[in-house]
Amino acid sequence: MSRKIVLASRNRDKIRELKQLCEGLPFSILSTADFPGLPDVIEDGTTILGNASRKAVITAAYTGEISVADDTSLQVRVLNGFPDVFAARFSGPDATYDSNARLVLELMEGVPDGMRQARFGTACVWVDPQPLQEEPGREYEVSRPAVGRWLRNPWARSITVRDPERETAFWNRLLDREEVWTGYRSRMLTDQVDAGQDRVRMAKLAAGLVALPGDGEGLLLPDTRIWSVPGPGVVGPPPTNVSPSGLDPEAPGRAVNQEFWLEISAEGRMLGEINRQPVGTGGFGYDPIFVPTLTPGHESLTLAELEPAHKNAISHRGRAFRRLVKAARSAYGV
């Protein structure tokens, strides 16, 4: 089987880690760095699964290759679940690994030991825009706990919103936009914890993070469930035939993508606590301040102190990708 997988990320640290997790698959591994024209994606989902699906769908649409995308959240108990889906940009538009971790520590400066629980979560999504190119009648058996579904190619028909300025309003009426964001904003702004965190600063920060995102820079895509179908060739009224704007007419995938796409998704979680200061030089992101639980022999070590093989064995991302790879092997018979 001569197929390619495009890892939907420009983050070198993440690409290196994902390539390690994809070792053994009989596919060539590329990244978005190999496709300079690939558009950025507006990650305005309220869940990591929604954001990962958006990235995978757009990467598959542009490249015409199997796309694998992931998204990660960090939920801290005394911060009412923040940074959550905002983990990568928690400290602002110019956020760095260091500034994000430092902000979490500053907000938790007065939080006592025993109340510093946190949870990492990763969702990863595999989208194949040409699943039926070799065996048109093939059925893909996706092993649990991964989940499989079929999507109709959003760009299969050249139907667009007549007035581009009204496109955002159109998507807002569909899944995972204004109504979903309103409920999410209400939940996240309800302060349910009082254990020494900087409540005033947290409230101001949270209000800015959960405002309904605008168009921003990148390709806007609503919840991909609006293109879900029971299976290839199934005729039924879709929620919409409108295609999102912004996909280059000359994108390589335009000429080869099929009408029905296969999506496989999997998630992983890891429990732990937030340390009082960064420790360790390995890993990336919040790894230097996150101490995982249930790691015999490494009880007090942060993720940044663990060897890469051990980290991948217990981490949220490692668990999610192992489940995804296992499901892909089962589905493709490789």
Beta strands, then each sheet from edge to edge (+ up, - down):
strand 1: 4-7
strand 2: 28-31
strand 3: 66-76
strand 4: 83-84
strand 5: 117-128
strand 6: 147-152
strand 7: 228-229
strand 8: 260-274
strand 9: 290-292
sheet 1: 2+ 1+ 3+ 4-
sheet 2: 2+ 1+ 3+ 5- 8+ 6- 7+
sheet 3: 2+ 1+ 3+ 5- 8+ 9-
end
